[in-house]
Amino acid sequence: MRHNLKGKSGREDTPKPPHAAASKTPFVRRLNRDERRAALLAAAMEVSLEQGIDAISLDAIIRRAGGSRRCIYTAFGGKAGLLVAMEVEIAKEILSIDEVGKSGDLSAALTQFAHNLVTVLMSARGIALSRIIMQDALSSPERAKTFFEQGPGKGARLLAEILETARARGEIEVDDCLAAAHAFIGMVRGNLYLELALRLRAPLDEEEVKTHVNRTVDLFLNGLRPKRQA
């Protein structure tokens, strides 16, 4: 029996495929090279924060970020390169101070530096990221060195430049500005960082951060100001 396929016009209608009425698949823009690299790094960070750095695998990263093993090898040269890149990103996040000290006011520069260090490094995320680095350092001294150079080491060098400028203006007297920078960072961290890392105290609120930073800056500067002649 032949089905009647004529429409209102009297002409035969061509049957439509079952999927014809379905909505079109939304267009998904492909990530460019930089976006894909950033997505892979973010996925590696998420996995390491949730499960530890030992849980990072190429498959786990691809499941979160998409892409393929080829994308990872193209962007990083493999898992080892990805881990190095991740630790550099952690260093940047923990110590984002490139613009500190441009005003010429030493006290303000030190205060900003210390505030950045306390609020980022001593946050729950900052401590978690630091644990990742400490865990990975046991298996890769080279990555640990890269992290130090890009993070704490870079921060100390930037702070030393601020101190060098202040010394040139006659505001402070110090023989070794880099050693003084390391000392200041140590003062800011102190046992407070250890207490937070060991969960012996609650995170600092804004007022506590301000108090700690101001006390540290005052103590540091009072030890470096030029000695008055009798």
Backbone bond lengths (Angstrom), bond angles and torsions (degrees), N, CA, C in turn:
res aa  C-N    CA-C-N  psi(-1)  N-CA   C-N-CA  omega(-1)  CA-C   N-CA-C  phi
1 M - - - 1.458 - - 1.511 109.05 -
2 R 1.349 115.67 131.48 1.473 119.76 -175.99 1.517 108.64 -93.37
3 H 1.365 115.54 126.50 1.453 120.29 179.22 1.514 110.93 -71.90
4 N 1.322 116.60 144.27 1.450 121.82 176.84 1.515 109.54 -82.34
5 L 1.322 117.44 111.44 1.449 122.51 -177.75 1.522 111.93 -106.25
6 K 1.365 115.91 15.51 1.457 118.27 -178.23 1.514 111.25 -79.82
7 G 1.339 115.74 135.86 1.452 120.46 176.98 1.493 110.09 -90.35
8 K 1.349 115.30 -164.25 1.460 119.84 -177.98 1.516 111.46 -65.03
9 S 1.302 118.39 -25.62 1.464 121.24 -178.40 1.509 112.02 -78.32
10 G 1.320 114.92 -10.38 1.452 118.44 -177.93 1.499 112.84 91.25
11 R 1.336 116.83 -7.86 1.470 120.08 178.18 1.508 109.55 -90.96
12 E 1.305 114.33 153.70 1.451 119.17 179.35 1.528 109.91 -72.62
13 D 1.333 115.13 132.42 1.464 120.33 177.55 1.512 110.10 -89.85
14 T 1.298 115.64 137.81 1.464 119.89 176.84 1.519 108.95 -78.75
15 P 1.330 118.32 126.67 1.473 119.90 -179.95 1.523 110.59 -58.57
16 K 1.347 116.27 137.81 1.466 120.96 178.27 1.520 109.97 -89.27
17 P 1.309 117.99 141.66 1.473 120.10 177.14 1.515 110.21 -61.90
18 P 1.327 118.11 152.44 1.468 121.97 -176.03 1.526 113.73 -55.08
19 H 1.367 117.87 -32.48 1.453 120.34 -175.47 1.519 113.74 -87.19
20 A 1.338 117.45 -0.05 1.455 120.34 -172.70 1.520 112.01 -63.68
21 A 1.335 116.59 -33.30 1.459 119.93 -176.95 1.516 112.60 -81.66
22 A 1.312 116.82 -12.75 1.465 120.33 -178.22 1.524 110.67 -68.94
23 S 1.300 116.33 148.98 1.458 120.60 -179.91 1.523 109.85 -68.54
24 K 1.309 115.41 151.20 1.458 119.97 -179.59 1.531 110.53 -69.16
25 T 1.315 115.69 146.08 1.469 119.65 177.40 1.519 109.26 -65.61
26 P 1.375 117.49 127.92 1.461 118.88 -179.70 1.526 111.82 -59.37
27 F 1.315 114.83 144.00 1.462 119.73 179.96 1.526 109.73 -73.84
28 V 1.313 116.62 128.32 1.461 121.92 177.68 1.521 108.31 -111.34
29 R 1.337 115.71 117.25 1.455 119.59 -178.75 1.513 110.70 -71.62
30 R 1.300 116.12 133.07 1.459 120.13 177.65 1.521 109.21 -73.79
31 L 1.317 115.21 140.59 1.456 120.10 179.55 1.522 110.01 -71.75
32 N 1.319 115.42 142.25 1.460 117.54 174.36 1.530 109.22 -78.85
33 R 1.312 116.85 -179.52 1.467 120.60 -173.45 1.528 112.50 -60.65
34 D 1.335 116.75 -45.47 1.464 120.19 -178.78 1.527 111.75 -67.12
35 E 1.325 116.37 -40.16 1.469 120.50 178.98 1.522 111.00 -65.47
36 R 1.331 116.17 -41.33 1.465 119.60 178.89 1.521 110.38 -64.19
37 R 1.326 117.16 -41.41 1.462 120.80 178.85 1.528 110.62 -61.60
38 A 1.327 116.22 -44.33 1.463 120.35 -179.84 1.524 110.95 -64.31
39 A 1.331 116.64 -38.55 1.464 120.40 179.56 1.525 111.44 -65.86
40 L 1.311 116.86 -39.92 1.468 120.79 178.48 1.530 110.73 -66.24
41 L 1.327 117.13 -40.90 1.464 120.53 177.65 1.529 111.15 -63.91
42 A 1.334 116.12 -43.16 1.468 120.17 179.69 1.528 110.57 -62.77
43 A 1.319 116.77 -39.81 1.466 120.67 179.12 1.526 110.70 -65.39
44 A 1.321 117.11 -41.97 1.468 120.76 178.03 1.521 110.52 -61.93
45 M 1.328 116.38 -39.81 1.459 121.04 178.68 1.523 110.63 -63.68
46 E 1.326 116.66 -44.81 1.468 121.42 -179.16 1.525 111.15 -60.98
47 V 1.324 115.88 -46.37 1.468 119.80 -178.91 1.521 110.01 -62.02
48 S 1.334 117.14 -44.29 1.464 120.37 -177.25 1.523 111.29 -67.68
49 L 1.329 117.97 -36.06 1.457 120.96 178.34 1.524 111.64 -68.57
50 E 1.316 116.65 -38.05 1.461 121.31 -176.45 1.528 112.71 -80.79
51 Q 1.342 116.31 -38.73 1.462 119.07 -169.29 1.527 113.85 -125.96
52 G 1.323 117.76 -4.19 1.455 119.68 -176.71 1.518 110.55 96.06
53 I 1.324 115.63 155.66 1.457 119.64 -174.64 1.525 112.58 -67.50
54 D 1.343 116.88 -24.97 1.462 119.54 178.94 1.520 112.01 -66.82
55 A 1.341 116.83 -19.97 1.465 120.58 -178.65 1.522 112.55 -82.54
56 I 1.328 116.75 -8.14 1.462 119.38 -178.69 1.526 109.77 -70.16
57 S 1.309 114.93 124.88 1.465 121.35 172.91 1.517 107.17 -138.84
58 L 1.320 116.32 159.49 1.454 119.12 -179.81 1.517 110.81 -61.34
59 D 1.333 117.15 -39.24 1.464 120.30 -179.64 1.524 111.34 -64.69
60 A 1.353 117.25 -40.78 1.473 120.60 179.82 1.523 110.51 -63.56
61 I 1.308 116.52 -38.04 1.466 120.68 179.93 1.521 110.64 -69.80
62 I 1.318 116.71 -42.61 1.469 120.92 -179.43 1.526 110.83 -64.44
63 R 1.339 116.93 -37.58 1.470 119.66 178.75 1.527 111.13 -60.85
64 R 1.309 117.27 -32.26 1.468 120.58 -178.06 1.525 112.79 -88.70
65 A 1.302 115.54 -40.91 1.464 119.29 -171.85 1.518 113.76 -100.28
66 G 1.332 116.68 -14.27 1.448 118.55 -173.20 1.519 110.15 81.14
67 G 1.307 116.11 -167.34 1.454 119.26 -178.63 1.523 111.24 82.55
68 S 1.298 115.97 -152.91 1.463 121.40 -175.07 1.522 109.12 -153.77
69 R 1.327 114.95 173.19 1.460 119.70 175.00 1.527 110.46 -60.29
70 R 1.299 115.35 -35.56 1.463 118.99 179.32 1.533 110.48 -61.38
71 C 1.342 116.55 -39.42 1.470 120.27 177.87 1.528 110.62 -59.96
72 I 1.342 115.86 -43.19 1.468 120.19 -178.55 1.524 110.43 -66.37
73 Y 1.324 116.70 -43.97 1.465 119.33 -179.49 1.529 111.16 -67.49
74 T 1.332 116.49 -34.13 1.468 119.44 178.26 1.520 111.12 -67.92
75 A 1.334 116.19 -42.08 1.466 120.90 -175.75 1.522 113.27 -79.30
76 F 1.341 116.73 -36.14 1.465 119.53 -170.42 1.530 114.53 -127.27
77 G 1.320 117.22 -10.61 1.460 119.67 -177.45 1.517 113.31 82.98
78 G 1.331 117.83 3.41 1.464 121.31 -179.84 1.511 111.28 131.19
79 K 1.323 116.30 -174.44 1.466 121.43 -176.05 1.521 111.77 -63.93
80 A 1.322 117.49 -41.53 1.469 120.10 -178.40 1.525 110.69 -60.27
81 G 1.330 115.99 -44.07 1.458 119.89 178.41 1.515 111.94 -65.39
82 L 1.317 116.38 -35.77 1.468 120.87 177.29 1.520 110.69 -63.36
83 L 1.330 117.21 -42.31 1.463 121.10 179.94 1.525 111.16 -65.18
84 V 1.336 116.49 -39.67 1.465 119.43 176.91 1.526 109.96 -61.51
85 A 1.327 116.20 -46.81 1.462 120.65 -179.86 1.521 111.13 -61.91
86 M 1.334 116.84 -38.62 1.461 120.76 179.06 1.521 110.51 -64.10
87 E 1.308 117.47 -41.47 1.462 120.38 -178.60 1.526 111.58 -70.17
88 V 1.317 116.95 -31.79 1.464 119.93 174.25 1.528 109.58 -65.90
89 E 1.346 116.61 -40.48 1.466 120.22 177.58 1.524 110.77 -64.02
90 I 1.326 116.62 -39.47 1.469 120.40 177.46 1.521 109.87 -62.15
91 A 1.331 115.98 -43.14 1.462 120.32 179.29 1.523 110.84 -60.10
92 K 1.330 117.02 -42.29 1.461 120.95 179.61 1.518 110.70 -65.15
93 E 1.335 115.99 -40.56 1.468 119.87 -177.99 1.523 111.10 -67.45
94 I 1.324 116.31 -42.86 1.457 120.19 -177.32 1.526 111.28 -70.19
95 L 1.323 117.36 -32.81 1.463 119.73 -172.91 1.520 110.46 -131.81
96 S 1.325 116.41 69.25 1.463 121.26 -179.62 1.523 109.06 -93.50
97 I 1.322 117.63 83.50 1.472 121.19 -171.57 1.520 112.27 -128.03
98 D 1.312 118.68 21.99 1.463 120.18 -174.15 1.530 113.84 -59.29
99 E 1.324 116.91 -28.86 1.454 119.74 -176.32 1.518 113.09 -94.68
100 V 1.315 118.58 2.88 1.460 121.27 -178.28 1.525 110.31 -70.87
101 G 1.310 116.00 142.25 1.459 120.23 170.23 1.505 116.08 86.83
102 K 1.335 118.43 9.47 1.462 119.61 -178.33 1.537 112.63 -81.06
103 S 1.335 117.84 -13.02 1.461 120.44 -174.80 1.523 113.02 -78.82
104 G 1.331 118.93 -22.25 1.453 121.37 -176.38 1.510 113.50 89.73
105 D 1.327 117.07 -2.82 1.466 121.99 177.63 1.522 107.76 -96.48
106 L 1.341 117.03 108.07 1.460 120.71 -173.65 1.521 111.74 -62.57
107 S 1.332 117.40 -46.02 1.454 120.35 -178.76 1.523 111.12 -60.83
108 A 1.339 116.33 -42.15 1.468 120.32 179.23 1.523 110.78 -65.67
109 A 1.344 117.11 -39.89 1.463 120.94 -179.86 1.528 111.25 -64.68
110 L 1.347 115.85 -44.50 1.463 119.47 179.08 1.522 111.15 -65.35
111 T 1.321 116.04 -38.13 1.466 120.30 179.27 1.523 110.72 -64.15
112 Q 1.334 116.76 -43.67 1.461 120.41 179.14 1.525 111.05 -65.22
113 F 1.322 115.82 -43.59 1.467 120.73 178.86 1.523 110.09 -58.19
114 A 1.339 115.98 -50.57 1.467 120.42 -177.75 1.520 111.47 -64.93
115 H 1.319 116.77 -38.65 1.471 120.06 179.60 1.522 110.45 -63.36
116 N 1.337 116.89 -45.03 1.466 120.44 177.24 1.526 110.88 -58.44
117 L 1.328 115.60 -45.41 1.462 121.04 -176.73 1.530 110.67 -62.58
118 V 1.336 116.71 -45.29 1.471 120.17 -177.37 1.527 111.24 -68.90
119 T 1.324 116.97 -47.56 1.462 119.86 -173.79 1.525 112.94 -70.45
120 V 1.327 117.12 -29.28 1.474 119.41 -178.68 1.522 111.23 -95.26
121 L 1.331 116.52 -54.92 1.464 120.12 -176.59 1.520 111.57 -63.69
122 M 1.331 117.30 -37.81 1.458 120.41 -175.08 1.522 113.32 -95.37
123 S 1.324 116.89 9.48 1.459 120.16 172.35 1.524 108.95 -76.07
124 A 1.320 116.92 165.48 1.469 120.42 179.00 1.531 110.33 -58.45
125 R 1.338 116.60 -40.93 1.464 119.83 179.94 1.522 110.83 -68.22
126 G 1.342 116.28 -42.14 1.460 119.78 -179.47 1.515 112.05 -61.41
127 I 1.325 116.65 -41.31 1.466 120.51 178.73 1.521 110.56 -67.72
128 A 1.333 116.57 -39.88 1.472 120.08 178.15 1.526 110.58 -62.98
129 L 1.331 116.89 -41.66 1.464 120.43 178.53 1.529 110.76 -65.86
130 S 1.322 116.34 -37.82 1.469 119.80 178.11 1.527 110.96 -63.86
131 R 1.326 116.45 -36.69 1.475 119.89 178.29 1.527 110.64 -63.43
132 I 1.329 115.94 -36.94 1.470 119.96 177.71 1.525 109.63 -59.73
133 I 1.327 115.69 -45.43 1.466 120.34 -178.78 1.527 110.70 -63.62
134 M 1.322 116.78 -45.45 1.462 120.48 -178.58 1.525 110.85 -63.40
135 Q 1.320 116.59 -38.96 1.465 120.45 179.03 1.527 110.56 -65.92
136 D 1.329 116.31 -43.95 1.459 120.08 -176.98 1.522 111.66 -71.91
137 A 1.333 116.92 -27.10 1.470 120.31 -178.03 1.522 111.81 -60.28
138 L 1.329 116.84 -28.91 1.464 120.33 -179.52 1.518 111.68 -66.39
139 S 1.334 116.71 -30.44 1.463 119.53 -177.40 1.524 112.47 -101.70
140 S 1.344 117.55 -16.80 1.457 118.81 -178.27 1.525 111.12 -143.98
141 P 1.328 117.44 88.41 1.469 120.66 176.21 1.528 112.12 -58.64
142 E 1.328 117.36 -30.94 1.468 119.88 -179.23 1.524 111.21 -66.79
143 R 1.343 116.81 -41.94 1.463 119.26 177.82 1.524 110.54 -67.58
144 A 1.334 116.49 -35.76 1.461 120.20 177.84 1.537 109.74 -62.47
145 K 1.320 116.32 -40.39 1.462 120.37 178.97 1.523 110.70 -65.08
146 T 1.335 116.25 -42.10 1.467 120.37 178.31 1.518 110.77 -60.82
147 F 1.339 116.21 -44.42 1.461 120.18 178.90 1.526 110.68 -60.09
148 F 1.323 116.63 -46.05 1.467 119.77 -177.46 1.526 110.68 -62.36
149 E 1.323 116.17 -43.22 1.465 119.79 -178.17 1.524 111.34 -65.61
150 Q 1.335 116.92 -38.12 1.459 121.14 -177.66 1.522 113.28 -84.39
151 G 1.348 117.49 -18.07 1.455 121.73 -177.09 1.512 112.72 -112.50
152 P 1.342 117.53 -96.61 1.467 120.50 -177.25 1.531 113.34 -56.91
153 G 1.320 117.24 -40.85 1.462 119.63 -179.99 1.517 112.18 -64.76
154 K 1.322 116.59 -42.87 1.464 120.90 178.82 1.523 110.13 -65.12
155 G 1.338 116.83 -41.73 1.455 120.40 178.46 1.518 112.29 -60.33
156 A 1.329 116.21 -42.56 1.464 120.04 178.79 1.520 111.21 -64.66
157 R 1.332 116.89 -38.98 1.470 119.80 179.45 1.529 111.23 -66.33
158 L 1.320 116.94 -40.86 1.457 120.58 178.01 1.526 111.06 -64.16
159 L 1.324 115.77 -41.91 1.461 119.90 178.14 1.525 110.77 -65.87
160 A 1.329 117.27 -37.67 1.467 120.85 177.76 1.524 111.00 -61.17
161 E 1.326 117.29 -36.61 1.464 120.69 177.84 1.529 110.71 -64.39
162 I 1.345 116.35 -39.56 1.462 120.71 176.91 1.528 109.83 -61.58
163 L 1.321 116.22 -43.78 1.469 120.66 -179.87 1.531 111.33 -67.68
164 E 1.320 116.52 -37.11 1.469 120.16 177.56 1.527 110.23 -60.50
165 T 1.321 116.17 -42.78 1.465 120.36 179.63 1.522 110.79 -64.11
166 A 1.340 116.27 -41.83 1.466 120.45 179.34 1.528 110.71 -66.44
167 R 1.329 116.24 -36.84 1.470 119.69 178.08 1.523 110.30 -65.14
168 A 1.334 116.52 -39.94 1.461 120.39 178.81 1.523 111.53 -64.10
169 R 1.328 117.11 -28.51 1.460 121.09 177.79 1.533 112.02 -83.27
170 G 1.336 116.80 -4.60 1.453 120.92 179.37 1.520 113.93 81.56
171 E 1.342 117.11 17.08 1.462 120.40 -177.57 1.523 112.52 -82.19
172 I 1.323 117.08 -28.34 1.464 120.86 -178.58 1.519 109.53 -136.04
173 E 1.312 115.02 159.59 1.460 121.81 173.29 1.516 107.77 -121.64
174 V 1.321 116.51 115.90 1.459 121.53 -179.69 1.523 108.26 -155.97
175 D 1.328 116.75 137.97 1.460 120.63 -178.10 1.528 112.55 -78.41
176 D 1.329 117.07 -40.33 1.459 121.64 -173.87 1.525 108.69 -127.05
177 C 1.320 116.61 102.46 1.466 120.70 -176.37 1.526 111.97 -68.41
178 L 1.327 117.60 -33.83 1.459 119.40 179.23 1.525 110.60 -67.38
179 A 1.345 116.78 -42.23 1.462 120.05 177.61 1.528 110.17 -63.61
180 A 1.330 116.71 -38.17 1.462 120.39 177.84 1.531 110.76 -65.41
181 A 1.330 116.54 -37.00 1.467 120.62 178.67 1.526 110.78 -63.60
182 H 1.331 115.53 -45.23 1.467 119.34 177.80 1.528 110.60 -61.80
183 A 1.324 116.72 -38.53 1.463 120.60 179.75 1.523 110.78 -64.66
184 F 1.335 116.14 -40.97 1.470 119.81 179.74 1.531 110.86 -64.11
185 I 1.325 116.56 -44.28 1.470 120.40 178.92 1.528 110.00 -60.89
186 G 1.340 116.22 -40.65 1.462 120.08 177.10 1.520 111.85 -62.37
187 M 1.327 116.65 -38.24 1.458 120.48 178.18 1.525 111.18 -65.88
188 V 1.307 116.40 -39.67 1.468 120.36 -179.62 1.527 110.64 -65.86
189 R 1.319 115.61 -44.28 1.471 119.49 -179.71 1.522 110.87 -71.12
190 G 1.317 115.51 -57.03 1.454 121.88 179.24 1.523 113.19 48.89
191 N 1.341 115.46 -157.19 1.461 120.59 176.07 1.522 112.09 -76.19
192 L 1.339 115.12 -11.80 1.462 119.41 179.73 1.527 110.74 -59.89
193 Y 1.334 115.97 -43.96 1.472 120.20 179.46 1.526 110.65 -61.87
194 L 1.328 116.47 -41.98 1.462 120.75 -179.59 1.530 110.87 -64.62
195 E 1.320 116.54 -41.16 1.469 119.84 178.11 1.525 111.23 -60.64
196 L 1.330 115.63 -41.74 1.465 119.82 179.48 1.533 111.22 -69.10
197 A 1.337 116.16 -42.45 1.463 119.94 -179.80 1.519 111.76 -63.71
198 L 1.347 116.84 -33.65 1.462 121.69 179.66 1.528 112.25 -88.00
199 R 1.336 115.14 2.31 1.471 121.83 -179.93 1.530 112.03 59.11
200 L 1.328 115.22 39.14 1.463 120.63 179.07 1.527 111.42 -90.93
201 R 1.322 116.15 -9.02 1.459 119.83 177.61 1.530 109.76 -150.90
202 A 1.315 114.73 162.99 1.462 119.52 179.71 1.524 110.05 -76.39
203 P 1.332 118.04 155.22 1.468 120.56 176.34 1.529 111.15 -57.01
204 L 1.324 115.79 152.94 1.456 120.89 -177.60 1.528 110.53 -74.67
205 D 1.337 116.22 140.14 1.457 118.67 170.23 1.524 108.17 -86.53
206 E 1.321 117.25 175.68 1.458 120.84 -173.26 1.528 112.17 -61.35
207 E 1.321 117.46 -37.98 1.465 120.43 -179.63 1.528 111.02 -66.84
208 E 1.344 116.40 -39.22 1.465 120.26 178.34 1.528 110.84 -67.06
209 V 1.326 116.56 -38.41 1.464 120.49 176.47 1.525 110.05 -60.88
210 K 1.325 116.15 -47.53 1.462 121.11 -179.09 1.528 111.37 -60.16
211 T 1.331 116.64 -44.59 1.465 120.88 179.94 1.519 111.47 -62.45
212 H 1.328 116.65 -46.84 1.466 121.44 -179.36 1.523 111.10 -62.61
213 V 1.310 116.77 -44.04 1.467 121.18 -178.55 1.520 110.88 -64.84
214 N 1.320 117.29 -46.84 1.471 120.60 -177.66 1.527 111.26 -63.86
215 R 1.324 117.09 -41.74 1.460 120.23 178.68 1.532 110.88 -62.57
216 T 1.321 115.74 -42.82 1.467 119.90 -178.38 1.521 111.41 -65.54
217 V 1.323 116.92 -44.65 1.468 120.77 179.75 1.522 110.45 -63.11
218 D 1.327 117.63 -44.41 1.472 120.72 179.57 1.522 111.33 -61.61
219 L 1.315 116.35 -44.85 1.465 120.39 -179.61 1.524 110.54 -63.36
220 F 1.304 117.21 -42.81 1.462 121.58 -179.30 1.523 110.98 -64.17
221 L 1.316 117.45 -47.97 1.460 120.50 -177.03 1.522 112.39 -69.10
222 N 1.303 117.46 -36.03 1.458 119.49 179.54 1.524 111.76 -64.53
223 G 1.325 116.77 -23.77 1.463 119.85 178.09 1.510 113.01 -86.40
224 L 1.346 117.47 -10.23 1.461 120.47 -175.11 1.525 114.01 -116.23
225 R 1.298 117.70 -11.40 1.461 119.14 -177.66 1.538 110.34 -64.03
226 P 1.339 116.90 148.46 1.479 119.74 -179.72 1.529 111.47 -56.32
227 K 1.334 114.89 138.62 1.453 120.25 178.87 1.526 110.35 -75.57
228 R 1.280 117.05 131.05 1.448 120.99 -179.78 1.533 110.47 -74.06
229 Q 1.312 113.68 136.39 1.472 118.56 -179.97 1.522 109.86 -76.68
230 A 1.335 117.01 140.89 1.470 120.93 179.77 1.522 110.46 -69.66
